[in-house]
Amino acid sequence: MKITPEKIDELAHLARLQFEADEKARIQAELERILEFCEKLNEVNTEGVEPLIYLSDRVNNLRPDEVQMDITREEALRNAPDADSDYFRVPKVISKG
């Protein structure tokens, strides 16, 4: 597959990126190399090879999920830069329309 400058512009637009002319040429060459490598992978004979789902045979050994009271609300709020009786106070980051 040939990567065109138009395809680079389209990908840049989708990714919200901007490239200079020399960067576009470098990225075009790199993408073409990546696609060539992927095409070579298609040539590999995988007949009889089972798909790899997991990298190891290990099974997760999870602990039971139990509620524990390690720290009280008062202890947590004591470390806060600003708090009221029950909550952390943080700067407002969302404004109404």
Contacts in CASP RR format, 6 or more apart in sequence:
PFRMAT RR
TARGET T0000
AUTHOR 0000-0000-0000
METHOD contacts of the structure
MODEL  1
MKITPEKIDELAHLARLQFEADEKARIQAELERILEFCEKLNEVNTEGVE
PLIYLSDRVNNLRPDEVQMDITREEALRNAPDADSDYFRVPKVISKG
1 35 0 8 1.000
1 39 0 8 1.000
2 32 0 8 1.000
3 28 0 8 1.000
3 31 0 8 1.000
3 32 0 8 1.000
3 35 0 8 1.000
4 28 0 8 1.000
5 24 0 8 1.000
5 28 0 8 1.000
8 19 0 8 1.000
8 24 0 8 1.000
8 27 0 8 1.000
8 28 0 8 1.000
8 31 0 8 1.000
9 24 0 8 1.000
11 17 0 8 1.000
12 18 0 8 1.000
12 19 0 8 1.000
12 24 0 8 1.000
19 27 0 8 1.000
73 86 0 8 1.000
77 83 0 8 1.000
77 86 0 8 1.000
77 87 0 8 1.000
77 88 0 8 1.000
80 88 0 8 1.000
80 89 0 8 1.000
82 88 0 8 1.000
82 89 0 8 1.000
82 90 0 8 1.000
83 89 0 8 1.000
END
